[in-house]
């Protein structure tokens, strides 16, 4: 099992990490941000990849409801 690196000093100061991604919206791309409770970027990215189907569905549902703030869809980790 792969061990994650310990959080850097900067990550500890920043607190929980967010990871951004894009989904297709017709011929355009929609920027999305997933806020996690995880302490490192590596863990946040792994969470995104491991839970991609659910995260993508949440992003598409938010897009359909028009929940775009400042040009971004903001999601929270459950």
Order of alpha helices (4+ residues) and beta strands (2+ residues): alpha-beta-beta-alpha-alpha-beta
